[in-house]
Amino acid sequence: MSDADAERRRRWRLVTGGDGELAGADGGLDAALGQLYDAREPVEAGQRRQAGLGSSAPRVARWLGDIRGYFPNTVVQVLQRDAIERLNLRRLLLEPEMLDSITPDVNLVATLVSLSDALPEESRATARQVVRRVVEEVEKRLGERTRAAVRGSLDRSSRTRRPRHADIDWNRTVRANLRHYQPEHATIIPERLIGYGRRSLAVQREVVLAIDQSGSMAESVVHASILGSVLASIRSVRTSVVAFDTEIVDLTELLDDPVDVLFGTQLGGGTDINRAVAYCSELITNPRGAIFVLISDLFEGGNEAELLARMRELRDSGVQCVALLALADSGAPAYDHDLAAELAALGVPAFACTPDAFPDLLAAAIRGADLTGWADRYRADRRG
């Protein structure tokens, strides 16, 4: 048998289950997968099973250590997520020793946030540490890019080529005209002046994020909370973050700490988008300088006709509006295609956006770009 045939046979046995035929590392790997995928029924309190992880936190912790030894981190996260869903391990996540063993990721954060009311006191601090690790990783990846994109667009949108004398930005003007230096006069004669409009005429920028807390939006809630906190750190932008289901929670006062924002949300429940949009409309003080981002799968449980009327009113007043079906790497969940199409007809693009693309979306909105065109190009790039 050739090496290639042997490798194919080995992989086939791993896929179908070794049934004791695999030895060494392959045998351990097969056993670890079997404990997860050979289980037939969810673990319930007091229930026994012949295969699976059982309901013991130490046993699960050992299994988590095993899979980290067999698989790369990306696969470990998938296996953890499957274990939580298939084997009903949410109860074990309330135990500190379990939380210490698990590899944190965005999906785990969403699970811990959904369990926040059930966390016992001894697990609460550990859960916050796990969540903070993920928050810091996401913020490290996206934070500076977001700040740079927003500040750059604010800078470009306020710049003018015909400034009054008092408003000339001499540093930028000199740099832009260095090639026009006149040796005989020992000076630069600028052909192009760069400056800023008067402060009294400047349009204050406002960003309002409305986050749907329904269960399918869990990953989006995590990313939106972190990005909302990043935006709040930019002094030239007034940021508001509102989470909603059938009730509304204004999280703006918590934006100094995204972990507090996350634990201020409550995943699950119904959806009243119309009510949330009505509340957010009251937060906008200068429509021409405002960006409203609705993050929702658009399954409206409230008054859809009123919702569309409110969105039209916002759009007509000058607010840059966009509906994100997801703010997640995993793509869009199931969503209401009809309502998405009706929003698009109003000039409010509705599409799924990755967290990495969000800074560019905000920058385009600040510049006053056509967001429908931006969304079309983004979707085309994703397909390509």
C-alpha positions in Angstrom: 0.0 0.0 0.0 1.4 3.4 -1.0 1.8 6.2 1.5 -1.0 8.2 -0.2 -3.4 5.2 0.1 -2.4 4.7 3.7 -3.1 8.4 4.5 -6.5 8.2 2.7 -7.4 5.1 4.7 -6.4 6.7 7.9 -8.5 9.8 7.2 -11.5 7.7 6.2 -11.2 5.8 9.5 -11.2 9.1 11.4 -14.2 10.3 9.5 -16.2 7.1 10.0 -15.0 6.3 13.5 -12.0 4.1 14.4 -14.0 1.5 16.4 -10.8 0.8 18.3 -8.7 0.2 15.2 -6.7 3.5 15.6 -3.8 3.7 17.9 -1.5 6.4 19.4 -2.4 10.0 18.6 -5.0 9.0 16.1 -6.7 6.9 18.7 -6.8 9.8 21.1 -8.1 12.1 18.4 -10.8 9.7 17.4 -11.9 9.3 21.0 -12.1 13.0 21.5 -14.3 13.4 18.4 -16.4 10.4 19.4 -17.2 11.9 22.8 -18.7 14.8 21.0 -20.2 13.5 17.8 -21.1 9.9 18.9 -23.5 11.2 21.6 -27.1 10.8 20.6 -29.0 12.7 23.2 -28.4 16.0 25.0 -27.0 15.8 28.5 -29.7 16.5 31.1 -29.3 16.8 34.8 -29.1 13.3 36.4 -29.1 11.6 33.0 -26.5 8.9 32.1 -25.1 8.1 28.7 -22.7 5.5 27.4 -21.0 7.9 24.9 -20.3 11.6 25.3 -18.7 14.0 27.8 -21.1 13.5 30.6 -22.1 16.3 32.9 -18.9 16.6 34.9 -17.0 19.9 34.6 -13.6 18.2 35.3 -14.2 15.7 32.6 -15.2 18.3 30.1 -12.1 20.4 31.1 -9.9 17.4 30.3 -11.6 17.0 27.0 -11.0 20.7 26.2 -7.4 20.2 26.9 -7.2 17.1 24.6 -8.8 18.9 21.6 -6.4 21.8 22.0 -3.6 19.3 21.6 -5.0 17.7 18.5 -6.4 20.6 16.5 -5.6 24.2 15.6 -7.3 27.0 17.5 -9.9 27.7 14.7 -11.1 24.0 14.8 -11.1 24.0 18.7 -13.5 26.9 18.6 -15.9 25.0 16.3 -15.7 21.9 18.5 -16.4 24.0 21.6 -19.4 25.6 19.9 -20.8 22.2 18.8 -20.3 20.8 22.3 -22.2 23.6 23.9 -25.1 23.2 21.4 -25.1 19.4 21.1 -24.4 18.3 24.6 -26.3 21.1 26.5 -23.1 22.2 28.4 -24.4 25.7 29.2 -24.9 24.7 32.8 -21.3 23.7 33.1 -20.2 27.2 31.8 -21.4 28.5 35.1 -18.6 26.7 36.9 -15.2 28.6 37.2 -13.0 25.6 36.5 -14.9 25.1 33.2 -14.4 28.7 32.2 -10.7 28.5 33.0 -10.3 25.6 30.5 -12.2 26.9 27.5 -10.7 28.8 24.5 -12.5 32.1 24.3 -14.1 33.4 21.1 -16.9 35.6 20.0 -19.5 32.8 20.1 -18.5 31.9 23.6 -18.9 35.5 24.6 -22.4 35.5 23.2 -23.2 32.4 25.2 -21.8 33.9 28.4 -23.7 37.1 27.9 -27.0 35.1 27.4 -26.3 33.3 30.7 -25.3 36.5 32.6 -28.4 36.5 34.8 -27.8 32.9 35.8 -24.1 33.3 36.6 -23.3 32.5 40.3 -21.1 34.9 42.2 -18.1 32.7 42.1 -18.3 32.5 38.3 -19.1 36.1 37.5 -15.5 37.4 37.8 -14.1 34.5 35.7 -16.8 35.1 33.0 -15.9 38.8 32.8 -12.2 37.9 32.4 -13.0 35.5 29.5 -15.2 38.1 27.8 -12.5 40.8 28.3 -9.9 38.7 26.6 -12.1 38.4 23.5 -13.0 42.1 23.6 -9.4 43.1 23.8 -8.5 40.8 20.8 -11.3 42.3 18.7 -10.5 45.8 19.7 -6.8 45.3 18.9 -7.8 44.1 15.4 -10.4 46.8 14.6 -10.0 49.7 17.0 -7.2 51.7 15.4 -8.5 51.0 11.9 -11.9 52.4 12.9 -10.5 55.5 14.6 -8.2 56.2 11.6 -11.0 55.7 9.0 -13.4 58.0 10.9 -10.9 60.7 11.7 -9.6 60.7 8.2 -13.1 61.1 6.7 -13.9 63.8 9.2 -10.8 65.6 8.2 -11.5 65.3 4.5 -15.1 66.2 4.8 -14.3 69.4 6.7 -11.4 70.5 4.5 -12.0 73.3 2.0 -9.9 74.5 -1.0 -11.1 78.1 -0.7 -10.6 79.0 3.0 -10.8 82.4 4.5 -7.4 83.7 5.6 -8.1 83.0 9.2 -9.1 79.4 8.4 -6.0 78.4 6.3 -4.2 75.3 7.5 -0.7 76.5 6.9 1.0 73.1 7.6 -1.0 71.3 5.0 -0.8 74.2 2.6 3.0 74.3 2.8 3.3 70.5 2.3 1.0 70.6 -0.7 2.9 73.4 -2.4 6.6 72.5 -1.7 7.2 72.2 -5.5 6.3 75.9 -5.9 9.2 77.1 -3.8 10.8 80.3 -5.3 14.6 80.4 -4.6 14.9 84.0 -5.7 12.3 85.1 -3.1 13.2 82.4 -0.6 9.6 81.5 -0.1 6.7 79.3 -1.4 4.0 80.8 -3.5 1.1 78.5 -3.0 -1.2 77.6 -5.9 -3.6 75.7 -3.7 -4.8 76.7 -0.2 -6.1 74.1 2.2 -8.1 75.0 5.2 -11.2 74.2 7.3 -14.6 75.7 7.5 -15.4 77.9 10.5 -16.2 76.0 13.6 -19.6 77.7 14.0 -20.6 76.3 10.6 -19.2 72.8 11.1 -21.8 70.0 11.3 -21.5 67.9 14.4 -21.2 64.2 13.6 -23.5 61.8 15.4 -23.5 58.0 15.1 -26.4 56.0 16.5 -26.2 52.2 16.6 -29.4 50.3 17.2 -28.7 46.6 18.0 -31.3 43.9 17.7 -30.8 41.5 20.7 -32.7 38.5 19.2 -30.9 35.2 19.5 -29.8 35.0 15.9 -27.9 38.3 16.2 -25.6 37.2 19.0 -22.3 37.5 17.1 -23.4 40.9 15.8 -24.3 42.1 19.3 -20.7 41.4 20.4 -19.0 43.2 17.5 -21.4 46.1 17.6 -20.9 46.6 21.3 -17.1 46.7 20.9 -17.2 49.0 17.8 -19.6 51.3 19.6 -17.1 51.7 22.5 -14.4 52.4 19.9 -16.4 55.1 18.3 -17.2 56.6 21.7 -13.5 57.2 22.2 -13.4 59.6 19.3 -14.2 63.0 20.7 -15.3 64.5 17.4 -18.2 62.0 17.1 -21.1 61.8 19.5 -22.0 58.1 19.7 -25.1 56.4 21.1 -25.7 52.7 21.4 -29.2 51.3 21.9 -30.0 47.6 22.3 -33.6 46.4 21.8 -36.0 43.5 21.7 -39.5 44.4 22.7 -37.9 46.7 25.2 -35.2 49.3 24.8 -31.9 49.6 26.7 -29.8 52.7 26.1 -26.2 51.6 26.7 -24.5 54.9 25.9 -23.5 55.6 29.5 -21.6 52.3 29.6 -19.5 52.9 26.4 -16.3 53.5 28.4 -16.1 49.7 28.9 -17.3 47.4 26.2 -17.5 44.5 28.7 -20.1 46.5 30.6 -21.9 47.2 27.4 -22.1 43.5 26.6 -23.3 42.5 30.0 -25.9 45.2 29.7 -27.5 43.4 26.7 -30.0 40.6 27.1 -29.9 38.1 24.2 -33.2 36.5 23.1 -36.7 37.7 23.3 -39.1 39.3 20.8 -38.4 42.2 18.4 -40.0 45.7 18.0 -37.8 47.5 15.5 -40.3 50.3 15.0 -40.2 51.2 18.7 -36.4 51.2 18.7 -36.2 53.5 15.6 -38.6 55.9 17.3 -36.4 56.1 20.3 -33.2 56.5 18.3 -34.8 59.3 16.2 -35.1 61.3 19.4 -31.4 61.0 20.0 -30.4 62.7 16.7 -30.0 66.4 17.1 -28.5 67.3 13.7 -29.8 65.1 10.9 -27.4 66.4 8.3 -24.5 65.2 10.4 -26.0 61.9 11.6 -25.4 58.3 10.7 -28.0 55.7 11.8 -27.0 52.1 11.7 -29.8 49.5 12.3 -28.3 46.1 13.0 -31.1 43.6 12.7 -32.4 40.5 10.8 -35.5 42.6 10.2 -38.1 40.1 11.5 -40.4 42.9 12.8 -42.8 42.0 15.6 -44.0 45.6 15.8 -45.7 47.9 13.3 -44.0 47.5 10.0 -45.8 50.3 8.2 -44.8 52.7 10.9 -41.2 51.4 10.8 -40.9 52.2 7.1 -42.5 55.6 7.6 -40.0 56.4 10.3 -37.0 55.3 8.2 -38.3 57.4 5.3 -38.6 60.4 7.6 -35.0 59.9 8.8 -33.7 59.5 5.3 -35.6 62.6 4.0 -34.3 64.7 6.9 -30.7 64.1 5.8 -29.7 61.2 8.1 -27.4 58.6 6.5 -29.2 55.3 7.2 -28.1 51.8 6.7 -29.5 48.4 7.8 -27.0 45.7 8.6 -28.5 42.2 8.5 -25.4 41.1 10.4 -22.2 42.6 11.7 -20.4 39.3 11.8 -17.7 37.2 10.0 -20.2 34.3 9.6 -22.4 36.2 7.1 -26.2 36.9 7.3 -28.5 34.7 9.2 -32.1 34.2 8.0 -33.7 37.6 7.5 -36.9 39.2 6.2 -36.1 39.6 2.5 -39.3 41.6 1.8 -38.6 44.2 4.5 -35.0 44.4 3.3 -36.2 45.2 -0.2 -38.7 47.8 1.0 -35.9 49.6 2.9 -33.6 49.4 -0.1 -36.4 51.1 -2.1 -36.4 53.9 0.4 -32.6 54.4 -0.2 -31.6 52.5 2.9 -29.3 49.7 1.8 -29.7 46.4 3.7 -26.9 43.9 3.7 -24.6 41.8 5.9 -21.3 43.4 6.7 -18.1 41.9 8.3 -16.6 43.8 11.2 -13.5 44.4 9.2 -15.5 46.3 6.5 -17.4 48.4 9.1 -14.7 51.1 9.4 -14.8 51.7 5.6 -18.6 51.8 5.7 -18.6 54.5 8.4 -15.9 56.5 6.5 -18.1 56.4 3.4 -21.1 57.6 5.4 -19.1 60.5 6.9 -17.9 61.6 3.5 -21.5 61.6 2.4 -21.0 58.9 -0.2 -23.8 57.0 -1.8 -24.2 54.1 0.6 -26.3 52.1 -1.8 -23.5 52.2 -4.3 -21.0 51.4 -1.6 -23.1 48.4 -0.5 -23.4 47.1 -4.1 -19.6 47.3 -4.6 -19.0 45.6 -1.3 -21.3 42.7 -2.2 -19.7 42.4 -5.6 -16.2 42.3 -4.0 -17.4 39.6 -1.5 -18.8 37.4 -4.3 -15.6 37.9 -6.4 
